[in-house]
Amino acid sequence: MDGESHFVDPYQQLTTEDVDTKQEIFNEVLNLLDPSMLETIEEDIARQQITECCRRLLENYSRPINMATRTIITRLVLDEILGLGPLEVLMADPTVSDILVNNYNNIYVERGGRLERAAVRFYDNRHLMSIIDRIVSRIGRRVDESSPMVDARLEDGSRVNAIIPPLALDGPSMSIRRFTVEKLNVEQLINYGSMTSDMDILIKGAVKGKLNVLISGGTGSGKTTLLNILSGYIPASERIITIEDSAELQLQQPHTVRLETRPPNIEGRGEVTQRDLVKNCLRMRPDRIVIGEVRGAEAIDMLAAMNTGHEGSLATLHANSPRDALGRLENMICMGGFDMPIRNIRAQIASAIDLVVQTQRLEDGSRRIISIQEVTGMEGETITMSELYKYERRGIGSNNEVMGTFKATGVVPLFHRQLVAKGIDMPHRIFGVDADIRL
């Protein structure tokens, strides 16, 4: 989807002559100020020195330049030397959730679940490559022909993935998934039509009752947002250990320990995987284990933990349906090299996972919980599941929005009595067919 950009492109406020002037000032500043020296001093001091240098150069420039243009040129020079160049204006926009750089002059952003083309651009591939180098060098990584792919994280927590030639045929490519400081709460999700208050009662009760919950969904479907909300239901008195490939969770509880994987260094050593962290966290006396995303062999250790007293664990997984999510867990265990009969693997999964919550991003950019299913056990070699809530589509509205209805299926989960015995309020009405809400 290509929409009209909402960005104010500073380059559009400059004439071609002004853009050439900006490049001249940029080159002069680099000649007068040692870039390596600027990296060793505090950013505020470096910013002051660059601003002062630009002021003197612009005052003595060969042609008169008005103050507004001087301000824009100075800002762009600061972005080039200290920031992410043309991407700084996008990073400053709180409505942008993803920045997708296809090549130096083809940049898209995601806003409100929809993609639109941005007005900003790089000068050329060399310019784009210099920004990628700056990002990865700050965290001690490198990207070149011998190592043409890299994952990194910006200082604000945003995730960056870059891939360069020869793997990227049209020049360097980069994607930035923004880190949102202001996280959504459950009231906002209900108001946005992502779920209902009855569904919240069910999920909240499952977390407080220490059921093991798996959040399943595709890329950008809101899994991490929902995991943040669910983790907020964990009592503050419990010790929580989070394990992530790239830190995104924003838990507010005081007794939280955050763990993050580490990639191998330039020599290919020192890697710490999620499986290593899962094994280690079991020795750290956790009350709850929260895994940002289950990706591989750590699945078997996670299931083992859930089956041996570490109740109330939360995790996310990439899958298109609750049934696919359990299948993916099975595949991860098999691909991890564990020689175990399929029935035994499925029995482990059925015993460990209590609830699967499926999220989906729809065509209109909205994100919704489309299914909540209880894992009820085994029948022969098949894991059995019962759907408690589902989202039934009714069509497309006049503004191209997806219309639908959340429905309780009428099934009362097997864990209902267990949660009520723990003093958790979970009225039968939330499972009845009368609990329909139309959106």
Stockholm file with secondary structure:
# STOCKHOLM 1.0

chainA/1-439         MDGESHFVDPYQQLTTEDVDTKQEIFNEVLNLLDPSMLETIEEDIARQQITECCRRLLENYSRPINMATRTIITRLVLDEILGLGPLEVLMADPTVSDILVNNYNNIYVERGGRLERAAVRFYDNRHLMSIIDRIVSRIGRRVDESSPMVDARLEDGSRVNAIIPPLALDGPSMSIRRFTVEKLNVEQLINYGSMTSDMDILIKGAVKGKLNVLISGGTGSGKTTLLNILSGYIPASERIITIEDSAELQLQQPHTVRLETRPPNIEGRGEVTQRDLVKNCLRMRPDRIVIGEVRGAEAIDMLAAMNTGHEGSLATLHANSPRDALGRLENMICMGGFDMPIRNIRAQIASAIDLVVQTQRLEDGSRRIISIQEVTGMEGETITMSELYKYERRGIGSNNEVMGTFKATGVVPLFHRQLVAKGIDMPHRIFGVDADIRL
#=GR chainA/1-439 SS CCCCCCCCCGGGGSCHHHHHHHHHHHHHHHHHSCHHHHTTSCHHHHHHHHHHHHHHHHHTCSSCCCHHHHHHHHHHHHHHHHSCGGGHHHHTCTTEEEEEEEETTEEEEEETTEEEECSCCCSSHHHHHHHHHHHHHTTTCCCBTTBCEEEEECTTSCEEEEECTTTSTTSCEEEEECCCSSCCCHHHHHHTTSSCHHHHHHHHHHHHTTCCEEEEECTTSSHHHHHHHHHTTSCTTSCEEEEESSCCCCCCCSSEEEEECBCCCTTSCCCBCHHHHHHHHTTSCCSEEEESCCCSTHHHHHHHHHTTTCCSCEEEEECSSHHHHHHHHHHHHHHTTCCCCHHHHHHHHHHHCCEEEEEEECTTSCEEEEEEEEEEEEETTEEEEEEEEEEEEEEECTTSCEEEEEEECSCCCTTHHHHHHTTCCCCGGGGSTTCCEEC
#=GC SS_cons         CCCCCCCCCGGGGSCHHHHHHHHHHHHHHHHHSCHHHHTTSCHHHHHHHHHHHHHHHHHTCSSCCCHHHHHHHHHHHHHHHHSCGGGHHHHTCTTEEEEEEEETTEEEEEETTEEEECSCCCSSHHHHHHHHHHHHHTTTCCCBTTBCEEEEECTTSCEEEEECTTTSTTSCEEEEECCCSSCCCHHHHHHTTSSCHHHHHHHHHHHHTTCCEEEEECTTSSHHHHHHHHHTTSCTTSCEEEEESSCCCCCCCSSEEEEECBCCCTTSCCCBCHHHHHHHHTTSCCSEEEESCCCSTHHHHHHHHHTTTCCSCEEEEECSSHHHHHHHHHHHHHHTTCCCCHHHHHHHHHHHCCEEEEEEECTTSCEEEEEEEEEEEEETTEEEEEEEEEEEEEEECTTSCEEEEEEECSCCCTTHHHHHHTTCCCCGGGGSTTCCEEC
//
